[in-house]
Amino acid sequence: MEQENGYTGKIPIFHGLIYDHPNMSSHITELVGNTPLLDLPVTSKNRWRLKLKMEKFNPGGSMKDRMARNMILQAEKDGKLVAGGTIIESSSGNTAIGLAMTAAERGYRFIAVVDHHASKGKIALIQAYGAEVRFIDSSRYAEDEVAVREREILAEKLSRDIPNAVFMQQADNSANAEAYYQTLGNELIEQTRGDITALIGSVGTGGSLCGTARRLKEYNHRIEVIGVEPKGSVIFGPPAHAYYQSGTGSPGNVSIGKNVRYDLIDKGEKVGDAEAFLMARALARKRGILIGGAAGGVLYIALKHLAQKTGEGVMVAIMAEGGEQCLATVHDDTWMQEKGFLNQDTQEEIDILLTKPESV
């Protein structure tokens, strides 16, 4: 019976890799997916609407829960992961958190191979789930350099040395992209009632954006897909240089993952650390929405695109994670000042981009 406030007692049901949600779940990963879509009113000369897909509401705090769970389920199905087995992965943080959570639920040992780019908060979360953390020697890397290749070498070695171990290799693992094809793509179609006309998100392994894009373009091939990477990443071309944005992009010394499908991405954009971080900070302080640095970069590019568009449409920006693990960096005044990111001109530009319509 529908209550006065319009609540029917029903919750959205999405079929595919995510379980159909009963009224009460018995496993934490049954709560992965079905994250909210938040309208973000902004001043615009056109009739485009911007909606934020808030992936921080996954139980592990990021969109990577989706692929972490599916990679484990697929490894079980393929017979690669057996009872008593060990899961190994190279990660800057969020994928490892999702794998640690799912491994704990399903009774596996998990070893996360990380470098100095992983925040202390994310390391603490990985360990809170009972996982082991192995650091590579990062002494020859600058603070803003990512040691992806060295992480992968160690992860590969551990998978050979430990009996019944599986190296997930997220960048080339098809179960990564498949997770988003089956879940996130369908959620966006249903939540926008099929009206989505543009999708924008960060690109690292490529699984989340390209998996989602594949489903959306099957639904409507005219949906525009925009990929965003940090300046210094080489997915959309050189030059390669260091960057602070975590969990996104690809440094110049590793191969671009097989999950990156350029045929599904209509435009590739690059965003600087200052623009990404200042946008994340402004969203928290002006709208009360706490997101991470890479998500800030996506939002910055989204608002720049919307300012140039004509006509009307619905753009969905994937906010891959919350900002809770960036409190000591992106959302800390001292850290931002020390790194030289408090640029007044950029801040003023962002303030204009985030201006609310008078009617809101």
GIKAQUI-V969404 format. One record per pair of residues at least 4 apart in sequence whose ideal C-beta (glycine too) atoms are under 6 Angstrom apart, sorted by the first residue. I is the first residue (numbers start at 1). J is the second residue. D is the distance in Angstrom with one decimal. If there is no record, write none. Layout:
i->I j->J d->D
i->I j->J d->D
This chain:
i->2 j->8 d->5.2
i->3 j->7 d->5.0
i->11 j->21 d->5.7
i->12 j->34 d->5.5
i->13 j->20 d->5.3
i->14 j->18 d->5.8
i->14 j->186 d->5.4
i->14 j->187 d->5.8
i->16 j->182 d->3.4
i->16 j->183 d->5.6
i->17 j->70 d->5.2
i->17 j->179 d->5.7
i->17 j->182 d->4.3
i->17 j->183 d->5.8
i->18 j->33 d->4.1
i->18 j->183 d->4.9
i->19 j->30 d->4.5
i->25 j->30 d->3.9
i->25 j->31 d->5.8
i->27 j->105 d->5.8
i->28 j->59 d->5.3
i->28 j->105 d->5.7
i->29 j->69 d->4.9
i->29 j->102 d->5.6
i->29 j->105 d->5.8
i->31 j->59 d->4.9
i->32 j->58 d->5.4
i->32 j->65 d->4.7
i->32 j->66 d->5.9
i->32 j->69 d->5.6
i->33 j->183 d->4.8
i->35 j->54 d->5.5
i->35 j->55 d->5.4
i->35 j->57 d->4.6
i->36 j->54 d->5.1
i->37 j->51 d->5.1
i->37 j->53 d->5.7
i->37 j->191 d->4.5
i->38 j->52 d->4.5
i->38 j->54 d->5.4
i->39 j->51 d->5.5
i->40 j->50 d->4.8
i->40 j->52 d->5.4
i->41 j->356 d->5.9
i->41 j->357 d->5.4
i->41 j->360 d->4.5
i->43 j->355 d->4.5
i->43 j->357 d->5.3
i->44 j->306 d->5.9
i->46 j->309 d->5.4
i->46 j->310 d->5.6
i->47 j->312 d->3.5
i->48 j->306 d->5.2
i->48 j->309 d->5.3
i->48 j->312 d->6.0
i->48 j->313 d->5.0
i->49 j->314 d->5.1
i->50 j->315 d->5.3
i->51 j->316 d->5.1
i->52 j->317 d->5.5
i->52 j->319 d->5.0
i->53 j->316 d->5.7
i->53 j->318 d->4.9
i->54 j->319 d->5.5
i->55 j->62 d->5.9
i->55 j->63 d->3.7
i->55 j->319 d->5.9
i->55 j->320 d->5.4
i->56 j->61 d->5.7
i->56 j->321 d->5.7
i->56 j->322 d->3.2
i->58 j->65 d->4.1
i->60 j->65 d->4.3
i->60 j->97 d->4.8
i->60 j->98 d->4.6
i->60 j->101 d->4.8
i->61 j->322 d->5.8
i->62 j->94 d->4.1
i->62 j->320 d->5.9
i->62 j->321 d->3.9
i->63 j->208 d->5.7
i->63 j->320 d->4.8
i->64 j->68 d->5.7
i->64 j->94 d->4.1
i->64 j->95 d->4.5
i->64 j->98 d->4.5
i->65 j->98 d->4.2
i->66 j->179 d->4.5
i->66 j->183 d->5.7
i->67 j->71 d->5.9
i->67 j->176 d->4.4
i->67 j->179 d->4.4
i->67 j->207 d->5.6
i->68 j->95 d->5.9
i->68 j->98 d->3.0
i->68 j->99 d->4.5
i->68 j->102 d->5.4
i->69 j->102 d->4.9
i->70 j->175 d->4.9
i->70 j->179 d->3.7
i->71 j->168 d->5.1
i->71 j->173 d->5.6
i->71 j->175 d->4.5
i->72 j->102 d->5.1
i->74 j->175 d->3.9
i->75 j->80 d->4.5
i->75 j->81 d->3.8
i->75 j->166 d->5.4
i->76 j->81 d->5.0
i->80 j->166 d->5.1
i->81 j->85 d->4.9
i->81 j->166 d->5.1
i->82 j->164 d->5.9
i->85 j->108 d->5.7
i->85 j->164 d->4.2
i->86 j->109 d->4.3
i->86 j->162 d->5.2
i->86 j->165 d->4.2
i->87 j->99 d->5.9
i->87 j->103 d->5.3
i->87 j->108 d->5.3
i->87 j->110 d->4.6
i->87 j->166 d->5.8
i->88 j->111 d->4.9
i->88 j->155 d->5.1
i->88 j->158 d->5.1
i->88 j->159 d->5.1
i->88 j->165 d->5.6
i->88 j->167 d->4.8
i->89 j->99 d->5.6
i->89 j->168 d->4.4
i->90 j->113 d->4.6
i->90 j->151 d->3.7
i->90 j->152 d->5.0
i->90 j->155 d->4.5
i->91 j->95 d->4.2
i->91 j->96 d->3.7
i->91 j->112 d->5.7
i->92 j->117 d->5.3
i->92 j->118 d->5.4
i->92 j->246 d->5.2
i->92 j->247 d->5.0
i->93 j->118 d->4.7
i->93 j->122 d->3.5
i->94 j->247 d->5.3
i->94 j->321 d->5.9
i->95 j->170 d->5.7
i->96 j->112 d->3.8
i->96 j->126 d->5.0
i->97 j->125 d->5.1
i->97 j->126 d->5.8
i->99 j->103 d->5.8
i->99 j->110 d->5.6
i->100 j->110 d->5.2
i->100 j->126 d->4.9
i->100 j->129 d->3.7
i->100 j->131 d->3.9
i->101 j->129 d->5.4
i->103 j->108 d->4.2
i->103 j->110 d->3.8
i->104 j->129 d->4.7
i->104 j->130 d->5.5
i->110 j->131 d->4.2
i->111 j->132 d->4.7
i->111 j->134 d->6.0
i->112 j->126 d->5.2
i->112 j->131 d->5.6
i->112 j->133 d->5.2
i->113 j->134 d->5.0
i->113 j->151 d->4.8
i->113 j->154 d->5.1
i->113 j->155 d->4.5
i->114 j->118 d->4.2
i->115 j->136 d->5.3
i->115 j->138 d->4.9
i->115 j->147 d->4.1
i->115 j->151 d->5.8
i->116 j->138 d->4.1
i->117 j->146 d->5.1
i->117 j->246 d->5.7
i->118 j->122 d->5.3
i->118 j->123 d->5.6
i->119 j->325 d->5.2
i->121 j->325 d->4.0
i->122 j->325 d->5.2
i->123 j->133 d->5.9
i->126 j->131 d->4.9
i->126 j->133 d->5.8
i->136 j->147 d->5.7
i->136 j->150 d->4.6
i->136 j->151 d->5.6
i->136 j->154 d->5.5
i->138 j->147 d->5.6
i->141 j->145 d->4.2
i->141 j->147 d->5.2
i->142 j->242 d->5.7
i->144 j->242 d->4.1
i->144 j->244 d->4.8
i->145 j->242 d->4.5
i->146 j->251 d->5.1
i->147 j->151 d->5.9
i->148 j->251 d->5.8
i->148 j->254 d->4.9
i->149 j->253 d->5.5
i->149 j->254 d->5.0
i->155 j->167 d->5.3
i->156 j->167 d->5.9
i->158 j->162 d->5.7
i->159 j->165 d->4.6
i->159 j->167 d->3.8
i->168 j->173 d->5.9
i->169 j->173 d->5.3
i->170 j->176 d->5.2
i->170 j->205 d->5.2
i->171 j->205 d->4.4
i->171 j->257 d->3.0
i->172 j->257 d->5.7
i->172 j->258 d->4.4
i->174 j->178 d->5.9
i->176 j->207 d->3.4
i->176 j->259 d->5.5
i->177 j->207 d->4.2
i->177 j->210 d->5.6
i->177 j->211 d->3.5
i->177 j->259 d->4.7
i->180 j->184 d->4.4
i->180 j->208 d->5.0
i->180 j->211 d->3.3
i->180 j->212 d->4.5
i->181 j->185 d->5.6
i->181 j->211 d->4.3
i->181 j->214 d->5.3
i->181 j->215 d->4.8
i->184 j->212 d->4.6
i->185 j->212 d->4.6
i->185 j->215 d->2.6
i->185 j->216 d->5.4
i->187 j->191 d->5.7
i->188 j->192 d->6.0
i->188 j->196 d->5.6
i->188 j->316 d->5.7
i->189 j->194 d->5.7
i->189 j->219 d->5.5
i->192 j->196 d->4.3
i->192 j->314 d->5.6
i->195 j->314 d->4.9
i->196 j->314 d->5.3
i->196 j->316 d->5.6
i->197 j->313 d->3.7
i->197 j->314 d->5.4
i->198 j->224 d->4.3
i->198 j->315 d->4.1
i->199 j->225 d->5.1
i->199 j->316 d->5.4
i->200 j->226 d->4.2
i->200 j->298 d->5.9
i->200 j->302 d->4.9
i->200 j->317 d->5.0
i->201 j->209 d->4.4
i->201 j->298 d->5.9
i->201 j->318 d->3.6
i->202 j->228 d->5.1
i->202 j->248 d->4.2
i->202 j->294 d->5.0
i->202 j->298 d->5.4
i->202 j->320 d->5.9
i->203 j->209 d->5.4
i->203 j->227 d->4.2
i->203 j->229 d->5.2
i->203 j->235 d->5.4
i->204 j->248 d->4.5
i->204 j->249 d->5.9
i->205 j->257 d->4.7
i->205 j->259 d->5.2
i->206 j->210 d->4.8
i->206 j->257 d->5.3
i->206 j->259 d->3.9
i->206 j->260 d->3.2
i->207 j->211 d->5.4
i->207 j->259 d->4.2
i->209 j->213 d->5.9
i->209 j->227 d->5.6
i->210 j->259 d->5.9
i->210 j->261 d->4.5
i->210 j->264 d->5.0
i->213 j->217 d->5.9
i->213 j->225 d->4.4
i->213 j->264 d->4.2
i->214 j->264 d->5.8
i->216 j->223 d->4.8
i->217 j->221 d->5.1
i->224 j->266 d->5.1
i->225 j->265 d->5.3
i->225 j->266 d->5.1
i->226 j->267 d->4.7
i->227 j->265 d->4.5
i->227 j->268 d->5.0
i->228 j->269 d->5.0
i->228 j->271 d->5.8
i->228 j->297 d->5.7
i->228 j->298 d->5.0
i->228 j->301 d->4.9
i->229 j->233 d->4.1
i->229 j->235 d->4.9
i->229 j->236 d->6.0
i->229 j->249 d->4.4
i->229 j->270 d->5.8
i->230 j->243 d->4.0
i->230 j->245 d->4.2
i->230 j->249 d->4.4
i->231 j->270 d->4.7
i->231 j->272 d->4.8
i->232 j->241 d->4.2
i->232 j->242 d->5.9
i->232 j->243 d->3.9
i->233 j->249 d->3.0
i->233 j->250 d->5.3
i->234 j->238 d->5.6
i->234 j->240 d->4.9
i->234 j->250 d->6.0
i->234 j->252 d->4.8
i->235 j->250 d->5.1
i->235 j->256 d->5.8
i->236 j->268 d->3.3
i->240 j->252 d->2.8
i->243 j->273 d->5.8
i->244 j->273 d->4.7
i->245 j->273 d->5.9
i->245 j->276 d->5.6
i->245 j->293 d->5.2
i->245 j->294 d->4.9
i->247 j->294 d->5.6
i->248 j->294 d->4.2
i->250 j->256 d->5.5
i->256 j->260 d->5.2
i->269 j->301 d->4.8
i->271 j->275 d->5.3
i->271 j->276 d->5.3
i->271 j->297 d->3.9
i->271 j->300 d->5.7
i->271 j->301 d->5.6
i->273 j->277 d->5.9
i->274 j->278 d->5.9
i->274 j->341 d->4.4
i->274 j->343 d->5.2
i->274 j->346 d->5.5
i->275 j->300 d->4.8
i->275 j->346 d->5.8
i->276 j->293 d->5.2
i->276 j->296 d->4.4
i->276 j->297 d->3.3
i->277 j->293 d->5.1
i->277 j->296 d->5.9
i->277 j->330 d->4.7
i->277 j->341 d->5.4
i->278 j->346 d->5.5
i->278 j->347 d->5.5
i->278 j->350 d->5.5
i->279 j->296 d->4.0
i->279 j->299 d->5.3
i->279 j->300 d->4.3
i->279 j->350 d->5.3
i->280 j->291 d->5.2
i->280 j->293 d->5.5
i->280 j->296 d->3.0
i->280 j->323 d->6.0
i->280 j->330 d->5.4
i->282 j->286 d->5.4
i->282 j->350 d->5.0
i->282 j->354 d->5.6
i->283 j->287 d->5.3
i->283 j->289 d->4.9
i->283 j->291 d->6.0
i->284 j->290 d->4.8
i->286 j->354 d->5.5
i->290 j->322 d->5.6
i->290 j->323 d->4.0
i->291 j->295 d->4.0
i->291 j->319 d->5.1
i->291 j->323 d->5.1
i->292 j->321 d->4.3
i->292 j->323 d->5.1
i->292 j->326 d->5.2
i->293 j->326 d->5.8
i->293 j->330 d->4.5
i->295 j->319 d->4.3
i->295 j->320 d->5.4
i->298 j->317 d->5.4
i->299 j->317 d->5.8
i->302 j->317 d->4.4
i->303 j->353 d->4.1
i->323 j->331 d->5.7
i->326 j->330 d->3.9
i->326 j->331 d->5.5
i->327 j->331 d->5.1
i->328 j->332 d->5.4
i->329 j->335 d->5.1
i->336 j->341 d->4.7
i->336 j->342 d->5.2
i->337 j->342 d->5.5
i->356 j->360 d->4.7
